[in-house]
Amino acid sequence: MNNAPSATGGTKKLGVGNYVGYGVGDLAVNLFFQSAILYLLIFYTDVVGISPAVAASIFLVARVVDAVTDPLMGVIADKTRTRWGKFRPYLIYGSVPLSLMAIATFSAPFSDDTSKILFAYATYIIFGIAYTVVSIPYSGLTAVITDDAQERTMLSAYRMAFALGGGLVVGVGTLPLVEAFGGGAQGYQLTLSLYGVLAVLLLLVTFVSTRERVAATTPQTPRLVDCLSVLAHNPPLWLITTAFFMGMLAFIIRSTAIIYYFQYNLGQKELFPIFMLSILLGQLAGIVVTPMVAKKLGKKNTYIWGALGGMVTGIVLFMTPYDAITAIFVVSILGSFFFAFPTVMGWSMLPDTIEYAEWKKGIRADGAIYAVSSFFQKMAMAVGGALAAMILSVTGYVANQPQNADALHGILLMISLVPVAIMVIGIIAIWFYQLDDDTHATIRGELDERRASAI
């Protein structure tokens, strides 16, 4: 089979095998992504013995490095030309380094404070670079596998479903695996080793089962100045990016705090894996129905209504007593269901901004656009993780001890009202998004004519 992109665009219809093959790549990536979100802060504070304030600085410094590496990776990917395409090779070449750095990040080889802090800085920064090398090309595949809006929604839905699978493995399996492997730093290290092997195999599946079918209207590789022009003159991209950032920020803060909530507020850490299973099943249900809702309401309205539904559940959760465990589970499951809508829609809408830029500027710069998205997602990870750590610090959190009322209240706010307030900004950004389905279809038609005339 010819692996080169089609010169006439993504006209070949995708099948379930294509959707699944693409989706399992996000399962692989999320083995690391979810591990970092759910467990890295508590690994630093409660296992390694790093203070919350220092942990916050680690998260922020690593993202300063990403300010350079993410755009650079986007430009490199756009300039890559191989017989496998421009994005797929990085799934193979980047998978093993990413796995090794994830294992190192969840290791604690030093006992003195200075060495363990320096080691945490170094491993998390390099882990972020390795993650960039894989995640930006992987995300960029959505735009070159197909240019059909509904197929992109399906790709995004499958991607989110398998990302959920990664979250399921990590959320439900990590703590039992850590204990089975001896607990402490050794338990985390061996657990991430297992995830690393699985991730390498899954990324190989994605490489084999996907093809880059959508070609640019011009065959030249974009220059750096071209990429910057595409980014500067793309209002839909910046609205989506703003919404992405706010949605990810809300998600990171809540996800980082949830294990603290079960351990300290509820005093029932043993329920955490069951809780993660429950909310991930709720999110899966949301992912399944999102394409149907989007077909009826459109992408923009689906995003807004899903976000509003999730925000209502956040307010209700804040008012739910700690002893109402069933209510906590039910409200959280509903929140996961509704928040699946904006997550899927965000990934489905982002590729549309690539065609918008190509139509307006005559330049296709998939890598640069996905680099921007990746950078702001990782900025949200950094800011969210740092904010969570700082809230723990200023409210008087003490690791492995009963917490004072301020610390407990801070943890509660992080899983309820703080994400709600952040999502308001995301909804405002999407409200002004004007690249609807009909406009995108018109743009695609004009681009197809350009491609045909270029043959």
C-alpha positions as a Python dict, from the first residue, in 0.01 Angstrom:
ca = {
    (1, 'M'): (0, 0, 0),
    (2, 'N'): (122, 349, -79),
    (3, 'N'): (179, 545, 241),
    (4, 'A'): (206, 887, 81),
    (5, 'P'): (-67, 1145, 134),
    (6, 'S'): (-330, 1176, -133),
    (7, 'A'): (-293, 1478, -357),
    (8, 'T'): (-663, 1513, -390),
    (9, 'G'): (-755, 1523, -27),
    (10, 'G'): (-904, 1275, 217),
    (11, 'T'): (-1178, 1134, -7),
    (12, 'K'): (-1148, 769, 100),
    (13, 'K'): (-1403, 684, 366),
    (14, 'L'): (-1269, 563, 697),
    (15, 'G'): (-1371, 236, 859),
    (16, 'V'): (-1388, 116, 1217),
    (17, 'G'): (-1034, -20, 1188),
    (18, 'N'): (-905, 328, 1109),
    (19, 'Y'): (-1092, 480, 1401),
    (20, 'V'): (-974, 212, 1644),
    (21, 'G'): (-618, 218, 1513),
    (22, 'Y'): (-597, 591, 1565),
    (23, 'G'): (-774, 582, 1900),
    (24, 'V'): (-544, 332, 2071),
    (25, 'G'): (-261, 585, 2036),
    (26, 'D'): (-437, 808, 2285),
    (27, 'L'): (-474, 516, 2523),
    (28, 'A'): (-95, 485, 2508),
    (29, 'V'): (-31, 856, 2562),
    (30, 'N'): (-283, 871, 2846),
    (31, 'L'): (-105, 600, 3042),
    (32, 'F'): (156, 870, 3104),
    (33, 'F'): (-66, 1177, 3091),
    (34, 'Q'): (-313, 1046, 3348),
    (35, 'S'): (-37, 911, 3570),
    (36, 'A'): (119, 1257, 3585),
    (37, 'I'): (-214, 1428, 3653),
    (38, 'L'): (-352, 1191, 3913),
    (39, 'Y'): (-44, 1079, 4099),
    (40, 'L'): (266, 1291, 4035),
    (41, 'L'): (186, 1561, 4292),
    (42, 'I'): (100, 1312, 4564),
    (43, 'F'): (407, 1109, 4462),
    (44, 'Y'): (621, 1418, 4514),
    (45, 'T'): (457, 1524, 4843),
    (46, 'D'): (376, 1194, 5014),
    (47, 'V'): (636, 951, 4872),
    (48, 'V'): (945, 1152, 4775),
    (49, 'G'): (894, 1411, 5049),
    (50, 'I'): (904, 1727, 4838),
    (51, 'S'): (705, 2021, 4975),
    (52, 'P'): (395, 2137, 4781),
    (53, 'A'): (559, 2474, 4711),
    (54, 'V'): (867, 2312, 4555),
    (55, 'A'): (645, 2075, 4357),
    (56, 'A'): (460, 2378, 4221),
    (57, 'S'): (787, 2528, 4097),
    (58, 'I'): (880, 2201, 3926),
    (59, 'F'): (554, 2203, 3730),
    (60, 'L'): (600, 2565, 3623),
    (61, 'V'): (968, 2544, 3522),
    (62, 'A'): (903, 2240, 3305),
    (63, 'R'): (646, 2436, 3108),
    (64, 'V'): (889, 2722, 3046),
    (65, 'V'): (1096, 2466, 2856),
    (66, 'D'): (784, 2370, 2663),
    (67, 'A'): (752, 2730, 2548),
    (68, 'V'): (1051, 2650, 2325),
    (69, 'T'): (1014, 2280, 2250),
    (70, 'D'): (643, 2271, 2156),
    (71, 'P'): (658, 2530, 1873),
    (72, 'L'): (990, 2383, 1761),
    (73, 'M'): (838, 2036, 1741),
    (74, 'G'): (546, 2172, 1541),
    (75, 'V'): (780, 2330, 1285),
    (76, 'I'): (995, 2015, 1268),
    (77, 'A'): (688, 1798, 1210),
    (78, 'D'): (560, 2028, 934),
    (79, 'K'): (897, 2008, 760),
    (80, 'T'): (926, 1630, 794),
    (81, 'R'): (892, 1437, 468),
    (82, 'T'): (917, 1056, 474),
    (83, 'R'): (753, 769, 290),
    (84, 'W'): (540, 720, 604),
    (85, 'G'): (423, 1083, 612),
    (86, 'K'): (525, 1370, 835),
    (87, 'F'): (363, 1269, 1165),
    (88, 'R'): (357, 888, 1185),
    (89, 'P'): (736, 832, 1217),
    (90, 'Y'): (744, 1011, 1552),
    (91, 'L'): (505, 755, 1700),
    (92, 'I'): (777, 493, 1649),
    (93, 'Y'): (1091, 689, 1722),
    (94, 'G'): (949, 872, 2023),
    (95, 'S'): (768, 593, 2205),
    (96, 'V'): (1062, 428, 2381),
    (97, 'P'): (1225, 753, 2507),
    (98, 'L'): (885, 868, 2634),
    (99, 'S'): (834, 543, 2823),
    (100, 'L'): (1181, 555, 2978),
    (101, 'M'): (1137, 913, 3094),
    (102, 'A'): (797, 837, 3248),
    (103, 'I'): (959, 559, 3451),
    (104, 'A'): (1240, 792, 3560),
    (105, 'T'): (992, 1064, 3661),
    (106, 'F'): (824, 823, 3903),
    (107, 'S'): (1154, 711, 4055),
    (108, 'A'): (1325, 830, 4374),
    (109, 'P'): (1690, 719, 4373),
    (110, 'F'): (1813, 989, 4615),
    (111, 'S'): (1744, 1050, 4983),
    (112, 'D'): (1894, 1396, 5045),
    (113, 'D'): (1667, 1692, 4976),
    (114, 'T'): (1885, 1869, 4720),
    (115, 'S'): (1947, 1562, 4504),
    (116, 'K'): (1586, 1446, 4501),
    (117, 'I'): (1462, 1794, 4406),
    (118, 'L'): (1717, 1828, 4124),
    (119, 'F'): (1632, 1480, 4003),
    (120, 'A'): (1260, 1567, 4001),
    (121, 'Y'): (1329, 1883, 3802),
    (122, 'A'): (1546, 1704, 3546),
    (123, 'T'): (1322, 1402, 3491),
    (124, 'Y'): (998, 1596, 3465),
    (125, 'I'): (1146, 1848, 3220),
    (126, 'I'): (1288, 1575, 2995),
    (127, 'F'): (964, 1379, 3027),
    (128, 'G'): (779, 1687, 2898),
    (129, 'I'): (1010, 1707, 2594),
    (130, 'A'): (965, 1337, 2518),
    (131, 'Y'): (589, 1377, 2554),
    (132, 'T'): (597, 1664, 2305),
    (133, 'V'): (782, 1455, 2045),
    (134, 'V'): (499, 1199, 2046),
    (135, 'S'): (185, 1395, 2136),
    (136, 'I'): (208, 1678, 1881),
    (137, 'P'): (249, 1448, 1578),
    (138, 'Y'): (-18, 1215, 1717),
    (139, 'S'): (-267, 1500, 1752),
    (140, 'G'): (-174, 1631, 1408),
    (141, 'L'): (-282, 1304, 1249),
    (142, 'T'): (-650, 1397, 1290),
    (143, 'A'): (-618, 1666, 1025),
    (144, 'V'): (-433, 1451, 769),
    (145, 'I'): (-623, 1124, 806),
    (146, 'T'): (-941, 1291, 674),
    (147, 'D'): (-1079, 1635, 590),
    (148, 'D'): (-1443, 1533, 646),
    (149, 'A'): (-1602, 1709, 946),
    (150, 'Q'): (-1812, 1410, 1059),
    (151, 'E'): (-1519, 1169, 1023),
    (152, 'R'): (-1309, 1404, 1234),
    (153, 'T'): (-1579, 1401, 1499),
    (154, 'M'): (-1574, 1021, 1490),
    (155, 'L'): (-1194, 1014, 1510),
    (156, 'S'): (-1209, 1250, 1806),
    (157, 'A'): (-1479, 1042, 1972),
    (158, 'Y'): (-1280, 721, 1929),
    (159, 'R'): (-970, 901, 2046),
    (160, 'M'): (-1147, 1023, 2359),
    (161, 'A'): (-1293, 678, 2422),
    (162, 'F'): (-949, 518, 2414),
    (163, 'A'): (-803, 806, 2613),
    (164, 'L'): (-1069, 713, 2864),
    (165, 'G'): (-937, 358, 2849),
    (166, 'G'): (-597, 491, 2945),
    (167, 'G'): (-755, 685, 3227),
    (168, 'L'): (-939, 370, 3334),
    (169, 'V'): (-619, 167, 3350),
    (170, 'V'): (-437, 439, 3543),
    (171, 'G'): (-722, 547, 3769),
    (172, 'V'): (-834, 197, 3866),
    (173, 'G'): (-513, 1, 3837),
    (174, 'T'): (-231, 222, 3960),
    (175, 'L'): (-278, 210, 4337),
    (176, 'P'): (-338, -169, 4347),
    (177, 'L'): (-36, -222, 4117),
    (178, 'V'): (182, 6, 4329),
    (179, 'E'): (95, -197, 4637),
    (180, 'A'): (143, -527, 4453),
    (181, 'F'): (491, -415, 4345),
    (182, 'G'): (596, -334, 4700),
    (183, 'G'): (455, 16, 4751),
    (184, 'G'): (640, 346, 4772),
    (185, 'A'): (876, 465, 4501),
    (186, 'Q'): (955, 110, 4388),
    (187, 'G'): (587, 36, 4338),
    (188, 'Y'): (538, 346, 4123),
    (189, 'Q'): (852, 278, 3920),
    (190, 'L'): (752, -80, 3835),
    (191, 'T'): (394, 24, 3759),
    (192, 'L'): (515, 287, 3510),
    (193, 'S'): (748, 26, 3359),
    (194, 'L'): (445, -190, 3286),
    (195, 'Y'): (262, 107, 3135),
    (196, 'G'): (567, 191, 2925),
    (197, 'V'): (579, -150, 2757),
    (198, 'L'): (206, -134, 2682),
    (199, 'A'): (237, 220, 2540),
    (200, 'V'): (515, 125, 2298),
    (201, 'L'): (304, -160, 2161),
    (202, 'L'): (-8, 54, 2123),
    (203, 'L'): (176, 334, 1941),
    (204, 'L'): (308, 71, 1700),
    (205, 'V'): (-54, -30, 1630),
    (206, 'T'): (-144, 333, 1555),
    (207, 'F'): (153, 366, 1321),
    (208, 'V'): (57, 53, 1126),
    (209, 'S'): (-317, 121, 1102),
    (210, 'T'): (-322, 490, 1000),
    (211, 'R'): (-238, 673, 677),
    (212, 'E'): (-184, 1042, 604),
    (213, 'R'): (-434, 1100, 324),
    (214, 'V'): (-485, 1478, 320),
    (215, 'A'): (-223, 1678, 135),
    (216, 'A'): (-170, 2053, 139),
    (217, 'T'): (-285, 2260, -158),
    (218, 'T'): (79, 2355, -210),
    (219, 'P'): (356, 2093, -189),
    (220, 'Q'): (618, 2322, -37),
    (221, 'T'): (713, 2277, 327),
    (222, 'P'): (611, 2585, 527),
    (223, 'R'): (881, 2823, 645),
    (224, 'L'): (893, 2946, 1002),
    (225, 'V'): (757, 3284, 893),
    (226, 'D'): (471, 3102, 718),
    (227, 'C'): (385, 2913, 1036),
    (228, 'L'): (385, 3234, 1236),
    (229, 'S'): (158, 3398, 979),
    (230, 'V'): (-87, 3108, 1000),
    (231, 'L'): (-99, 3140, 1377),
    (232, 'A'): (-130, 3518, 1383),
    (233, 'H'): (-422, 3538, 1138),
    (234, 'N'): (-640, 3258, 1273),
    (235, 'P'): (-909, 3387, 1515),
    (236, 'P'): (-1092, 3049, 1532),
    (237, 'L'): (-768, 2883, 1647),
    (238, 'W'): (-721, 3124, 1936),
    (239, 'L'): (-1081, 3090, 2050),
    (240, 'I'): (-1051, 2710, 2049),
    (241, 'T'): (-712, 2733, 2221),
    (242, 'T'): (-858, 2954, 2494),
    (243, 'A'): (-1142, 2710, 2550),
    (244, 'F'): (-896, 2418, 2546),
    (245, 'F'): (-675, 2588, 2802),
    (246, 'M'): (-961, 2663, 3039),
    (247, 'G'): (-1113, 2317, 3004),
    (248, 'M'): (-778, 2150, 3063),
    (249, 'L'): (-699, 2381, 3356),
    (250, 'A'): (-1029, 2291, 3524),
    (251, 'F'): (-969, 1922, 3457),
    (252, 'I'): (-612, 1926, 3592),
    (253, 'I'): (-699, 2104, 3916),
    (254, 'R'): (-989, 1872, 3984),
    (255, 'S'): (-802, 1554, 3887),
    (256, 'T'): (-496, 1648, 4092),
    (257, 'A'): (-705, 1712, 4402),
    (258, 'I'): (-942, 1418, 4382),
    (259, 'I'): (-710, 1163, 4543),
    (260, 'Y'): (-648, 1407, 4830),
    (261, 'Y'): (-1028, 1447, 4861),
    (262, 'F'): (-1079, 1073, 4906),
    (263, 'Q'): (-782, 1029, 5138),
    (264, 'Y'): (-831, 1329, 5366),
    (265, 'N'): (-1182, 1478, 5325),
    (266, 'L'): (-1372, 1151, 5300),
    (267, 'G'): (-1116, 933, 5480),
    (268, 'Q'): (-1188, 652, 5232),
    (269, 'K'): (-888, 623, 5002),
    (270, 'E'): (-984, 262, 4929),
    (271, 'L'): (-1286, 391, 4732),
    (272, 'F'): (-1067, 589, 4491),
    (273, 'P'): (-1023, 314, 4227),
    (274, 'I'): (-1397, 243, 4232),
    (275, 'F'): (-1470, 614, 4201),
    (276, 'M'): (-1234, 645, 3903),
    (277, 'L'): (-1405, 350, 3735),
    (278, 'S'): (-1745, 511, 3790),
    (279, 'I'): (-1661, 855, 3652),
    (280, 'L'): (-1472, 712, 3357),
    (281, 'L'): (-1775, 503, 3264),
    (282, 'G'): (-1983, 821, 3287),
    (283, 'Q'): (-1738, 995, 3057),
    (284, 'L'): (-1747, 701, 2816),
    (285, 'A'): (-2125, 734, 2795),
    (286, 'G'): (-2082, 1103, 2717),
    (287, 'I'): (-1825, 1029, 2446),
    (288, 'V'): (-2057, 774, 2284),
    (289, 'V'): (-2350, 1016, 2255),
    (290, 'T'): (-2147, 1326, 2165),
    (291, 'P'): (-2133, 1260, 1787),
    (292, 'M'): (-2511, 1216, 1779),
    (293, 'V'): (-2567, 1534, 1979),
    (294, 'A'): (-2322, 1726, 1760),
    (295, 'K'): (-2499, 1610, 1445),
    (296, 'K'): (-2823, 1756, 1580),
    (297, 'L'): (-2701, 2070, 1760),
    (298, 'G'): (-2372, 2146, 1583),
    (299, 'K'): (-2027, 2147, 1738),
    (300, 'K'): (-2048, 2488, 1905),
    (301, 'N'): (-2381, 2430, 2083),
    (302, 'T'): (-2278, 2079, 2187),
    (303, 'Y'): (-1969, 2225, 2351),
    (304, 'I'): (-2165, 2494, 2537),
    (305, 'W'): (-2448, 2274, 2664),
    (306, 'G'): (-2208, 2004, 2779),
    (307, 'A'): (-1997, 2257, 2967),
    (308, 'L'): (-2302, 2409, 3134),
    (309, 'G'): (-2426, 2068, 3246),
    (310, 'G'): (-2087, 1985, 3396),
    (311, 'M'): (-2073, 2319, 3577),
    (312, 'V'): (-2409, 2255, 3746),
    (313, 'T'): (-2276, 1925, 3882),
    (314, 'G'): (-1971, 2106, 4022),
    (315, 'I'): (-2192, 2342, 4219),
    (316, 'V'): (-2399, 2051, 4350),
    (317, 'L'): (-2085, 1860, 4452),
    (318, 'F'): (-1967, 2155, 4661),
    (319, 'M'): (-2292, 2139, 4861),
    (320, 'T'): (-2289, 1761, 4905),
    (321, 'P'): (-2197, 1640, 5258),
    (322, 'Y'): (-1891, 1416, 5300),
    (323, 'D'): (-2099, 1129, 5437),
    (324, 'A'): (-2329, 1124, 5130),
    (325, 'I'): (-2102, 888, 4937),
    (326, 'T'): (-2371, 771, 4695),
    (327, 'A'): (-2462, 1130, 4606),
    (328, 'I'): (-2095, 1217, 4555),
    (329, 'F'): (-2061, 929, 4311),
    (330, 'V'): (-2382, 1011, 4121),
    (331, 'V'): (-2307, 1382, 4086),
    (332, 'S'): (-1949, 1311, 3976),
    (333, 'I'): (-2063, 1057, 3716),
    (334, 'L'): (-2307, 1311, 3571),
    (335, 'G'): (-2031, 1572, 3563),
    (336, 'S'): (-1803, 1338, 3371),
    (337, 'F'): (-2086, 1264, 3125),
    (338, 'F'): (-2147, 1630, 3045),
    (339, 'F'): (-1782, 1736, 3037),
    (340, 'A'): (-1718, 1472, 2768),
    (341, 'F'): (-1908, 1694, 2523),
    (342, 'P'): (-1667, 1990, 2523),
    (343, 'T'): (-1366, 1756, 2530),
    (344, 'V'): (-1467, 1572, 2213),
    (345, 'M'): (-1583, 1890, 2042),
    (346, 'G'): (-1258, 2069, 2113),
    (347, 'W'): (-1054, 1799, 1942),
    (348, 'S'): (-1303, 1785, 1655),
    (349, 'M'): (-1304, 2163, 1600),
    (350, 'L'): (-928, 2215, 1615),
    (351, 'P'): (-852, 2052, 1276),
    (352, 'D'): (-1110, 2282, 1114),
    (353, 'T'): (-886, 2577, 1198),
    (354, 'I'): (-611, 2418, 986),
    (355, 'E'): (-829, 2431, 674),
    (356, 'Y'): (-937, 2782, 767),
    (357, 'A'): (-573, 2894, 770),
    (358, 'E'): (-496, 2708, 447),
    (359, 'W'): (-799, 2865, 279),
    (360, 'K'): (-717, 3215, 401),
    (361, 'K'): (-336, 3218, 376),
    (362, 'G'): (-262, 2939, 127),
    (363, 'I'): (-42, 2766, 386),
    (364, 'R'): (-106, 2434, 558),
    (365, 'A'): (80, 2415, 889),
    (366, 'D'): (-74, 2128, 1085),
    (367, 'G'): (224, 2084, 1313),
    (368, 'A'): (243, 2450, 1412),
    (369, 'I'): (-126, 2462, 1499),
    (370, 'Y'): (-113, 2143, 1702),
    (371, 'A'): (205, 2269, 1870),
    (372, 'V'): (12, 2573, 1991),
    (373, 'S'): (-265, 2348, 2121),
    (374, 'S'): (-17, 2115, 2289),
    (375, 'F'): (173, 2402, 2447),
    (376, 'F'): (-136, 2557, 2602),
    (377, 'Q'): (-256, 2217, 2721),
    (378, 'K'): (75, 2162, 2895),
    (379, 'M'): (64, 2515, 3030),
    (380, 'A'): (-273, 2423, 3176),
    (381, 'M'): (-112, 2113, 3327),
    (382, 'A'): (161, 2327, 3479),
    (383, 'V'): (-63, 2605, 3604),
    (384, 'G'): (-325, 2358, 3727),
    (385, 'G'): (-73, 2139, 3906),
    (386, 'A'): (105, 2443, 4049),
    (387, 'L'): (-220, 2602, 4167),
    (388, 'A'): (-327, 2279, 4332),
    (389, 'A'): (11, 2251, 4505),
    (390, 'M'): (1, 2616, 4615),
    (391, 'I'): (-351, 2582, 4754),
    (392, 'L'): (-229, 2285, 4958),
    (393, 'S'): (67, 2490, 5076),
    (394, 'V'): (-119, 2809, 5177),
    (395, 'T'): (-398, 2617, 5351),
    (396, 'G'): (-150, 2432, 5573),
    (397, 'Y'): (-147, 2085, 5416),
    (398, 'V'): (86, 1838, 5593),
    (399, 'A'): (158, 1511, 5412),
    (400, 'N'): (35, 1188, 5570),
    (401, 'Q'): (-132, 1369, 5862),
    (402, 'P'): (-496, 1463, 5945),
    (403, 'Q'): (-562, 1797, 5775),
    (404, 'N'): (-691, 2121, 5926),
    (405, 'A'): (-1025, 2272, 5822),
    (406, 'D'): (-864, 2520, 5579),
    (407, 'A'): (-678, 2246, 5395),
    (408, 'L'): (-992, 2033, 5368),
    (409, 'H'): (-1191, 2331, 5239),
    (410, 'G'): (-920, 2408, 4983),
    (411, 'I'): (-930, 2049, 4854),
    (412, 'L'): (-1311, 2066, 4828),
    (413, 'L'): (-1296, 2391, 4631),
    (414, 'M'): (-1048, 2236, 4386),
    (415, 'I'): (-1286, 1955, 4294),
    (416, 'S'): (-1600, 2171, 4272),
    (417, 'L'): (-1624, 2549, 4243),
    (418, 'V'): (-1276, 2630, 4111),
    (419, 'P'): (-1330, 2423, 3790),
    (420, 'V'): (-1677, 2581, 3750),
    (421, 'A'): (-1535, 2934, 3759),
    (422, 'I'): (-1265, 2845, 3508),
    (423, 'M'): (-1511, 2689, 3262),
    (424, 'V'): (-1707, 3015, 3242),
    (425, 'I'): (-1417, 3166, 3046),
    (426, 'G'): (-1408, 2866, 2814),
    (427, 'I'): (-1777, 2905, 2732),
    (428, 'I'): (-1729, 3275, 2657),
    (429, 'A'): (-1450, 3190, 2410),
    (430, 'I'): (-1663, 2931, 2228),
    (431, 'W'): (-1957, 3173, 2216),
    (432, 'F'): (-1758, 3391, 1975),
    (433, 'Y'): (-1642, 3097, 1758),
    (434, 'Q'): (-1791, 3144, 1410),
    (435, 'L'): (-1640, 2857, 1208),
    (436, 'D'): (-1958, 2649, 1198),
    (437, 'D'): (-2018, 2327, 1003),
    (438, 'D'): (-2160, 2499, 694),
    (439, 'T'): (-1873, 2748, 672),
    (440, 'H'): (-1620, 2468, 709),
    (441, 'A'): (-1791, 2266, 435),
    (442, 'T'): (-1765, 2565, 201),
    (443, 'I'): (-1395, 2605, 283),
    (444, 'R'): (-1332, 2235, 220),
    (445, 'G'): (-1502, 2258, -117),
    (446, 'E'): (-1281, 2546, -228),
    (447, 'L'): (-969, 2367, -105),
    (448, 'D'): (-1066, 2052, -297),
    (449, 'E'): (-1095, 2262, -612),
    (450, 'R'): (-746, 2402, -551),
    (451, 'R'): (-603, 2054, -501),
    (452, 'A'): (-769, 1927, -816),
    (453, 'S'): (-636, 2216, -1022),
    (454, 'A'): (-285, 2152, -887),
    (455, 'I'): (-273, 1796, -1026),
}
